[in-house]
Amino acid sequence: MVLYARDIMKKYTTMLPGDITALEAAKIMANDHVGFAIVHQNGELKGIVTEWDYVSKVVAKELDPSKVKLSEIMTQGVISATPDTPTDKITQIMSANNIRRLPIVENGKLVGVITSRDILRIFRDYMDNLSEIISRFGTF
């Protein structure tokens, strides 16, 4: 059975404008229990800000997060996938681009996000299923 992005993604549609502060965005991220903020401009995906961006671009530089705009620390040119992308392709995209979060976009709208934790979860499920099948046949 092939799994697709829609099968493993967390449904998440919150997009923040680039002109809000890093502090405001951090409060939203904490409330939503996510380690990223998806940045939009007029509803179009423009960037992503991760915890690493906060550490390396705000905290390590001793900047005041109430004065830093998301657009100043976001990564632009966000790589995304569609809900019908097979999970093996998802893992290739994430691995090849060294990313831990992949927005899932359908008809130009954010519909979810796949994180490295989601990939680990399906791998664990796969290994559990494989172990169960192997146990039915005994050891060789």
MODELLER restraints for C-alpha pairs under 7 A, 6 or more apart:
rsr = mdl.restraints
at = mdl.atoms
rsr.add(forms.Gaussian(group=physical.xy_distance, feature=features.Distance(at['CA:2:A'], at['CA:86:A']), mean=6.89, stdev=0.5))
rsr.add(forms.Gaussian(group=physical.xy_distance, feature=features.Distance(at['CA:3:A'], at['CA:86:A']), mean=5.92, stdev=0.5))
rsr.add(forms.Gaussian(group=physical.xy_distance, feature=features.Distance(at['CA:3:A'], at['CA:87:A']), mean=5.74, stdev=0.5))
rsr.add(forms.Gaussian(group=physical.xy_distance, feature=features.Distance(at['CA:4:A'], at['CA:83:A']), mean=6.67, stdev=0.5))
rsr.add(forms.Gaussian(group=physical.xy_distance, feature=features.Distance(at['CA:4:A'], at['CA:84:A']), mean=5.54, stdev=0.5))
rsr.add(forms.Gaussian(group=physical.xy_distance, feature=features.Distance(at['CA:4:A'], at['CA:85:A']), mean=5.46, stdev=0.5))
rsr.add(forms.Gaussian(group=physical.xy_distance, feature=features.Distance(at['CA:4:A'], at['CA:86:A']), mean=4.21, stdev=0.5))
rsr.add(forms.Gaussian(group=physical.xy_distance, feature=features.Distance(at['CA:4:A'], at['CA:87:A']), mean=5.14, stdev=0.5))
rsr.add(forms.Gaussian(group=physical.xy_distance, feature=features.Distance(at['CA:5:A'], at['CA:83:A']), mean=4.83, stdev=0.5))
rsr.add(forms.Gaussian(group=physical.xy_distance, feature=features.Distance(at['CA:5:A'], at['CA:84:A']), mean=5.97, stdev=0.5))
rsr.add(forms.Gaussian(group=physical.xy_distance, feature=features.Distance(at['CA:5:A'], at['CA:85:A']), mean=5.48, stdev=0.5))
rsr.add(forms.Gaussian(group=physical.xy_distance, feature=features.Distance(at['CA:5:A'], at['CA:86:A']), mean=6.09, stdev=0.5))
rsr.add(forms.Gaussian(group=physical.xy_distance, feature=features.Distance(at['CA:5:A'], at['CA:87:A']), mean=5.85, stdev=0.5))
rsr.add(forms.Gaussian(group=physical.xy_distance, feature=features.Distance(at['CA:6:A'], at['CA:83:A']), mean=4.62, stdev=0.5))
rsr.add(forms.Gaussian(group=physical.xy_distance, feature=features.Distance(at['CA:6:A'], at['CA:84:A']), mean=6.55, stdev=0.5))
rsr.add(forms.Gaussian(group=physical.xy_distance, feature=features.Distance(at['CA:8:A'], at['CA:118:A']), mean=6.46, stdev=0.5))
rsr.add(forms.Gaussian(group=physical.xy_distance, feature=features.Distance(at['CA:9:A'], at['CA:112:A']), mean=5.79, stdev=0.5))
rsr.add(forms.Gaussian(group=physical.xy_distance, feature=features.Distance(at['CA:9:A'], at['CA:113:A']), mean=5.45, stdev=0.5))
rsr.add(forms.Gaussian(group=physical.xy_distance, feature=features.Distance(at['CA:9:A'], at['CA:114:A']), mean=4.68, stdev=0.5))
rsr.add(forms.Gaussian(group=physical.xy_distance, feature=features.Distance(at['CA:10:A'], at['CA:112:A']), mean=5.37, stdev=0.5))
rsr.add(forms.Gaussian(group=physical.xy_distance, feature=features.Distance(at['CA:10:A'], at['CA:113:A']), mean=5.53, stdev=0.5))
rsr.add(forms.Gaussian(group=physical.xy_distance, feature=features.Distance(at['CA:10:A'], at['CA:114:A']), mean=6.30, stdev=0.5))
rsr.add(forms.Gaussian(group=physical.xy_distance, feature=features.Distance(at['CA:11:A'], at['CA:111:A']), mean=5.93, stdev=0.5))
rsr.add(forms.Gaussian(group=physical.xy_distance, feature=features.Distance(at['CA:11:A'], at['CA:112:A']), mean=4.17, stdev=0.5))
rsr.add(forms.Gaussian(group=physical.xy_distance, feature=features.Distance(at['CA:11:A'], at['CA:113:A']), mean=6.66, stdev=0.5))
rsr.add(forms.Gaussian(group=physical.xy_distance, feature=features.Distance(at['CA:12:A'], at['CA:111:A']), mean=5.92, stdev=0.5))
rsr.add(forms.Gaussian(group=physical.xy_distance, feature=features.Distance(at['CA:12:A'], at['CA:112:A']), mean=4.33, stdev=0.5))
rsr.add(forms.Gaussian(group=physical.xy_distance, feature=features.Distance(at['CA:12:A'], at['CA:113:A']), mean=6.22, stdev=0.5))
rsr.add(forms.Gaussian(group=physical.xy_distance, feature=features.Distance(at['CA:13:A'], at['CA:110:A']), mean=5.38, stdev=0.5))
rsr.add(forms.Gaussian(group=physical.xy_distance, feature=features.Distance(at['CA:13:A'], at['CA:111:A']), mean=5.36, stdev=0.5))
rsr.add(forms.Gaussian(group=physical.xy_distance, feature=features.Distance(at['CA:13:A'], at['CA:112:A']), mean=6.04, stdev=0.5))
rsr.add(forms.Gaussian(group=physical.xy_distance, feature=features.Distance(at['CA:15:A'], at['CA:37:A']), mean=6.95, stdev=0.5))
rsr.add(forms.Gaussian(group=physical.xy_distance, feature=features.Distance(at['CA:15:A'], at['CA:38:A']), mean=4.96, stdev=0.5))
rsr.add(forms.Gaussian(group=physical.xy_distance, feature=features.Distance(at['CA:15:A'], at['CA:39:A']), mean=5.48, stdev=0.5))
rsr.add(forms.Gaussian(group=physical.xy_distance, feature=features.Distance(at['CA:15:A'], at['CA:40:A']), mean=5.90, stdev=0.5))
rsr.add(forms.Gaussian(group=physical.xy_distance, feature=features.Distance(at['CA:16:A'], at['CA:37:A']), mean=6.88, stdev=0.5))
rsr.add(forms.Gaussian(group=physical.xy_distance, feature=features.Distance(at['CA:16:A'], at['CA:38:A']), mean=6.10, stdev=0.5))
rsr.add(forms.Gaussian(group=physical.xy_distance, feature=features.Distance(at['CA:16:A'], at['CA:39:A']), mean=4.86, stdev=0.5))
rsr.add(forms.Gaussian(group=physical.xy_distance, feature=features.Distance(at['CA:16:A'], at['CA:40:A']), mean=5.87, stdev=0.5))
rsr.add(forms.Gaussian(group=physical.xy_distance, feature=features.Distance(at['CA:17:A'], at['CA:39:A']), mean=5.59, stdev=0.5))
rsr.add(forms.Gaussian(group=physical.xy_distance, feature=features.Distance(at['CA:17:A'], at['CA:40:A']), mean=5.27, stdev=0.5))
rsr.add(forms.Gaussian(group=physical.xy_distance, feature=features.Distance(at['CA:17:A'], at['CA:41:A']), mean=6.12, stdev=0.5))
rsr.add(forms.Gaussian(group=physical.xy_distance, feature=features.Distance(at['CA:18:A'], at['CA:39:A']), mean=5.73, stdev=0.5))
rsr.add(forms.Gaussian(group=physical.xy_distance, feature=features.Distance(at['CA:18:A'], at['CA:40:A']), mean=6.51, stdev=0.5))
rsr.add(forms.Gaussian(group=physical.xy_distance, feature=features.Distance(at['CA:18:A'], at['CA:41:A']), mean=7.00, stdev=0.5))
rsr.add(forms.Gaussian(group=physical.xy_distance, feature=features.Distance(at['CA:18:A'], at['CA:69:A']), mean=6.44, stdev=0.5))
rsr.add(forms.Gaussian(group=physical.xy_distance, feature=features.Distance(at['CA:18:A'], at['CA:70:A']), mean=4.86, stdev=0.5))
rsr.add(forms.Gaussian(group=physical.xy_distance, feature=features.Distance(at['CA:18:A'], at['CA:71:A']), mean=4.41, stdev=0.5))
rsr.add(forms.Gaussian(group=physical.xy_distance, feature=features.Distance(at['CA:19:A'], at['CA:69:A']), mean=5.42, stdev=0.5))
rsr.add(forms.Gaussian(group=physical.xy_distance, feature=features.Distance(at['CA:19:A'], at['CA:70:A']), mean=6.22, stdev=0.5))
rsr.add(forms.Gaussian(group=physical.xy_distance, feature=features.Distance(at['CA:19:A'], at['CA:71:A']), mean=6.36, stdev=0.5))
rsr.add(forms.Gaussian(group=physical.xy_distance, feature=features.Distance(at['CA:20:A'], at['CA:69:A']), mean=5.54, stdev=0.5))
rsr.add(forms.Gaussian(group=physical.xy_distance, feature=features.Distance(at['CA:20:A'], at['CA:70:A']), mean=6.11, stdev=0.5))
rsr.add(forms.Gaussian(group=physical.xy_distance, feature=features.Distance(at['CA:21:A'], at['CA:65:A']), mean=6.58, stdev=0.5))
rsr.add(forms.Gaussian(group=physical.xy_distance, feature=features.Distance(at['CA:21:A'], at['CA:66:A']), mean=5.56, stdev=0.5))
rsr.add(forms.Gaussian(group=physical.xy_distance, feature=features.Distance(at['CA:21:A'], at['CA:67:A']), mean=6.24, stdev=0.5))
rsr.add(forms.Gaussian(group=physical.xy_distance, feature=features.Distance(at['CA:21:A'], at['CA:68:A']), mean=5.39, stdev=0.5))
rsr.add(forms.Gaussian(group=physical.xy_distance, feature=features.Distance(at['CA:21:A'], at['CA:69:A']), mean=4.33, stdev=0.5))
rsr.add(forms.Gaussian(group=physical.xy_distance, feature=features.Distance(at['CA:21:A'], at['CA:70:A']), mean=5.79, stdev=0.5))
rsr.add(forms.Gaussian(group=physical.xy_distance, feature=features.Distance(at['CA:22:A'], at['CA:65:A']), mean=5.03, stdev=0.5))
rsr.add(forms.Gaussian(group=physical.xy_distance, feature=features.Distance(at['CA:22:A'], at['CA:66:A']), mean=6.25, stdev=0.5))
rsr.add(forms.Gaussian(group=physical.xy_distance, feature=features.Distance(at['CA:22:A'], at['CA:68:A']), mean=5.63, stdev=0.5))
rsr.add(forms.Gaussian(group=physical.xy_distance, feature=features.Distance(at['CA:22:A'], at['CA:69:A']), mean=5.66, stdev=0.5))
rsr.add(forms.Gaussian(group=physical.xy_distance, feature=features.Distance(at['CA:22:A'], at['CA:70:A']), mean=5.45, stdev=0.5))
rsr.add(forms.Gaussian(group=physical.xy_distance, feature=features.Distance(at['CA:23:A'], at['CA:65:A']), mean=4.91, stdev=0.5))
rsr.add(forms.Gaussian(group=physical.xy_distance, feature=features.Distance(at['CA:23:A'], at['CA:66:A']), mean=5.06, stdev=0.5))
rsr.add(forms.Gaussian(group=physical.xy_distance, feature=features.Distance(at['CA:25:A'], at['CA:37:A']), mean=6.93, stdev=0.5))
rsr.add(forms.Gaussian(group=physical.xy_distance, feature=features.Distance(at['CA:29:A'], at['CA:35:A']), mean=6.35, stdev=0.5))
rsr.add(forms.Gaussian(group=physical.xy_distance, feature=features.Distance(at['CA:29:A'], at['CA:36:A']), mean=6.57, stdev=0.5))
rsr.add(forms.Gaussian(group=physical.xy_distance, feature=features.Distance(at['CA:29:A'], at['CA:37:A']), mean=6.64, stdev=0.5))
rsr.add(forms.Gaussian(group=physical.xy_distance, feature=features.Distance(at['CA:35:A'], at['CA:50:A']), mean=5.85, stdev=0.5))
rsr.add(forms.Gaussian(group=physical.xy_distance, feature=features.Distance(at['CA:35:A'], at['CA:51:A']), mean=5.65, stdev=0.5))
rsr.add(forms.Gaussian(group=physical.xy_distance, feature=features.Distance(at['CA:36:A'], at['CA:48:A']), mean=6.80, stdev=0.5))
rsr.add(forms.Gaussian(group=physical.xy_distance, feature=features.Distance(at['CA:36:A'], at['CA:49:A']), mean=5.42, stdev=0.5))
rsr.add(forms.Gaussian(group=physical.xy_distance, feature=features.Distance(at['CA:36:A'], at['CA:50:A']), mean=4.28, stdev=0.5))
rsr.add(forms.Gaussian(group=physical.xy_distance, feature=features.Distance(at['CA:36:A'], at['CA:51:A']), mean=6.38, stdev=0.5))
rsr.add(forms.Gaussian(group=physical.xy_distance, feature=features.Distance(at['CA:37:A'], at['CA:48:A']), mean=5.64, stdev=0.5))
rsr.add(forms.Gaussian(group=physical.xy_distance, feature=features.Distance(at['CA:37:A'], at['CA:49:A']), mean=5.08, stdev=0.5))
rsr.add(forms.Gaussian(group=physical.xy_distance, feature=features.Distance(at['CA:37:A'], at['CA:50:A']), mean=6.50, stdev=0.5))
rsr.add(forms.Gaussian(group=physical.xy_distance, feature=features.Distance(at['CA:38:A'], at['CA:47:A']), mean=6.08, stdev=0.5))
rsr.add(forms.Gaussian(group=physical.xy_distance, feature=features.Distance(at['CA:38:A'], at['CA:48:A']), mean=4.62, stdev=0.5))
rsr.add(forms.Gaussian(group=physical.xy_distance, feature=features.Distance(at['CA:38:A'], at['CA:49:A']), mean=6.56, stdev=0.5))
rsr.add(forms.Gaussian(group=physical.xy_distance, feature=features.Distance(at['CA:39:A'], at['CA:45:A']), mean=6.12, stdev=0.5))
rsr.add(forms.Gaussian(group=physical.xy_distance, feature=features.Distance(at['CA:39:A'], at['CA:46:A']), mean=5.57, stdev=0.5))
rsr.add(forms.Gaussian(group=physical.xy_distance, feature=features.Distance(at['CA:39:A'], at['CA:47:A']), mean=4.84, stdev=0.5))
rsr.add(forms.Gaussian(group=physical.xy_distance, feature=features.Distance(at['CA:39:A'], at['CA:48:A']), mean=5.58, stdev=0.5))
rsr.add(forms.Gaussian(group=physical.xy_distance, feature=features.Distance(at['CA:40:A'], at['CA:46:A']), mean=4.92, stdev=0.5))
rsr.add(forms.Gaussian(group=physical.xy_distance, feature=features.Distance(at['CA:40:A'], at['CA:47:A']), mean=6.73, stdev=0.5))
rsr.add(forms.Gaussian(group=physical.xy_distance, feature=features.Distance(at['CA:46:A'], at['CA:76:A']), mean=6.02, stdev=0.5))
rsr.add(forms.Gaussian(group=physical.xy_distance, feature=features.Distance(at['CA:46:A'], at['CA:77:A']), mean=6.87, stdev=0.5))
rsr.add(forms.Gaussian(group=physical.xy_distance, feature=features.Distance(at['CA:46:A'], at['CA:78:A']), mean=6.91, stdev=0.5))
rsr.add(forms.Gaussian(group=physical.xy_distance, feature=features.Distance(at['CA:47:A'], at['CA:74:A']), mean=5.47, stdev=0.5))
rsr.add(forms.Gaussian(group=physical.xy_distance, feature=features.Distance(at['CA:47:A'], at['CA:75:A']), mean=5.22, stdev=0.5))
rsr.add(forms.Gaussian(group=physical.xy_distance, feature=features.Distance(at['CA:47:A'], at['CA:76:A']), mean=4.47, stdev=0.5))
rsr.add(forms.Gaussian(group=physical.xy_distance, feature=features.Distance(at['CA:47:A'], at['CA:77:A']), mean=6.49, stdev=0.5))
rsr.add(forms.Gaussian(group=physical.xy_distance, feature=features.Distance(at['CA:47:A'], at['CA:78:A']), mean=5.61, stdev=0.5))
rsr.add(forms.Gaussian(group=physical.xy_distance, feature=features.Distance(at['CA:48:A'], at['CA:74:A']), mean=5.21, stdev=0.5))
rsr.add(forms.Gaussian(group=physical.xy_distance, feature=features.Distance(at['CA:48:A'], at['CA:75:A']), mean=5.34, stdev=0.5))
rsr.add(forms.Gaussian(group=physical.xy_distance, feature=features.Distance(at['CA:48:A'], at['CA:76:A']), mean=6.88, stdev=0.5))
rsr.add(forms.Gaussian(group=physical.xy_distance, feature=features.Distance(at['CA:48:A'], at['CA:78:A']), mean=6.76, stdev=0.5))
rsr.add(forms.Gaussian(group=physical.xy_distance, feature=features.Distance(at['CA:49:A'], at['CA:73:A']), mean=6.70, stdev=0.5))
rsr.add(forms.Gaussian(group=physical.xy_distance, feature=features.Distance(at['CA:49:A'], at['CA:74:A']), mean=4.70, stdev=0.5))
rsr.add(forms.Gaussian(group=physical.xy_distance, feature=features.Distance(at['CA:49:A'], at['CA:75:A']), mean=6.31, stdev=0.5))
rsr.add(forms.Gaussian(group=physical.xy_distance, feature=features.Distance(at['CA:53:A'], at['CA:73:A']), mean=6.43, stdev=0.5))
rsr.add(forms.Gaussian(group=physical.xy_distance, feature=features.Distance(at['CA:57:A'], at['CA:73:A']), mean=6.42, stdev=0.5))
rsr.add(forms.Gaussian(group=physical.xy_distance, feature=features.Distance(at['CA:58:A'], at['CA:65:A']), mean=6.62, stdev=0.5))
rsr.add(forms.Gaussian(group=physical.xy_distance, feature=features.Distance(at['CA:79:A'], at['CA:102:A']), mean=6.82, stdev=0.5))
rsr.add(forms.Gaussian(group=physical.xy_distance, feature=features.Distance(at['CA:80:A'], at['CA:102:A']), mean=5.59, stdev=0.5))
rsr.add(forms.Gaussian(group=physical.xy_distance, feature=features.Distance(at['CA:80:A'], at['CA:103:A']), mean=4.96, stdev=0.5))
rsr.add(forms.Gaussian(group=physical.xy_distance, feature=features.Distance(at['CA:80:A'], at['CA:104:A']), mean=5.69, stdev=0.5))
rsr.add(forms.Gaussian(group=physical.xy_distance, feature=features.Distance(at['CA:80:A'], at['CA:105:A']), mean=6.61, stdev=0.5))
rsr.add(forms.Gaussian(group=physical.xy_distance, feature=features.Distance(at['CA:81:A'], at['CA:103:A']), mean=6.57, stdev=0.5))
rsr.add(forms.Gaussian(group=physical.xy_distance, feature=features.Distance(at['CA:81:A'], at['CA:104:A']), mean=4.99, stdev=0.5))
rsr.add(forms.Gaussian(group=physical.xy_distance, feature=features.Distance(at['CA:81:A'], at['CA:105:A']), mean=6.11, stdev=0.5))
rsr.add(forms.Gaussian(group=physical.xy_distance, feature=features.Distance(at['CA:82:A'], at['CA:104:A']), mean=5.22, stdev=0.5))
rsr.add(forms.Gaussian(group=physical.xy_distance, feature=features.Distance(at['CA:82:A'], at['CA:105:A']), mean=5.16, stdev=0.5))
rsr.add(forms.Gaussian(group=physical.xy_distance, feature=features.Distance(at['CA:82:A'], at['CA:106:A']), mean=5.72, stdev=0.5))
rsr.add(forms.Gaussian(group=physical.xy_distance, feature=features.Distance(at['CA:83:A'], at['CA:104:A']), mean=6.11, stdev=0.5))
rsr.add(forms.Gaussian(group=physical.xy_distance, feature=features.Distance(at['CA:83:A'], at['CA:105:A']), mean=6.97, stdev=0.5))
rsr.add(forms.Gaussian(group=physical.xy_distance, feature=features.Distance(at['CA:83:A'], at['CA:106:A']), mean=6.73, stdev=0.5))
rsr.add(forms.Gaussian(group=physical.xy_distance, feature=features.Distance(at['CA:94:A'], at['CA:100:A']), mean=6.48, stdev=0.5))
rsr.add(forms.Gaussian(group=physical.xy_distance, feature=features.Distance(at['CA:100:A'], at['CA:115:A']), mean=5.46, stdev=0.5))
rsr.add(forms.Gaussian(group=physical.xy_distance, feature=features.Distance(at['CA:100:A'], at['CA:116:A']), mean=5.00, stdev=0.5))
rsr.add(forms.Gaussian(group=physical.xy_distance, feature=features.Distance(at['CA:101:A'], at['CA:113:A']), mean=6.62, stdev=0.5))
rsr.add(forms.Gaussian(group=physical.xy_distance, feature=features.Distance(at['CA:101:A'], at['CA:114:A']), mean=5.69, stdev=0.5))
rsr.add(forms.Gaussian(group=physical.xy_distance, feature=features.Distance(at['CA:101:A'], at['CA:115:A']), mean=4.40, stdev=0.5))
rsr.add(forms.Gaussian(group=physical.xy_distance, feature=features.Distance(at['CA:101:A'], at['CA:116:A']), mean=6.50, stdev=0.5))
rsr.add(forms.Gaussian(group=physical.xy_distance, feature=features.Distance(at['CA:102:A'], at['CA:113:A']), mean=5.51, stdev=0.5))
rsr.add(forms.Gaussian(group=physical.xy_distance, feature=features.Distance(at['CA:102:A'], at['CA:114:A']), mean=5.11, stdev=0.5))
rsr.add(forms.Gaussian(group=physical.xy_distance, feature=features.Distance(at['CA:102:A'], at['CA:115:A']), mean=6.32, stdev=0.5))
rsr.add(forms.Gaussian(group=physical.xy_distance, feature=features.Distance(at['CA:103:A'], at['CA:110:A']), mean=6.84, stdev=0.5))
rsr.add(forms.Gaussian(group=physical.xy_distance, feature=features.Distance(at['CA:103:A'], at['CA:112:A']), mean=6.04, stdev=0.5))
rsr.add(forms.Gaussian(group=physical.xy_distance, feature=features.Distance(at['CA:103:A'], at['CA:113:A']), mean=4.36, stdev=0.5))
rsr.add(forms.Gaussian(group=physical.xy_distance, feature=features.Distance(at['CA:103:A'], at['CA:114:A']), mean=6.43, stdev=0.5))
rsr.add(forms.Gaussian(group=physical.xy_distance, feature=features.Distance(at['CA:104:A'], at['CA:110:A']), mean=5.96, stdev=0.5))
rsr.add(forms.Gaussian(group=physical.xy_distance, feature=features.Distance(at['CA:104:A'], at['CA:111:A']), mean=5.79, stdev=0.5))
rsr.add(forms.Gaussian(group=physical.xy_distance, feature=features.Distance(at['CA:104:A'], at['CA:112:A']), mean=5.01, stdev=0.5))
rsr.add(forms.Gaussian(group=physical.xy_distance, feature=features.Distance(at['CA:104:A'], at['CA:113:A']), mean=5.39, stdev=0.5))
rsr.add(forms.Gaussian(group=physical.xy_distance, feature=features.Distance(at['CA:105:A'], at['CA:111:A']), mean=5.62, stdev=0.5))
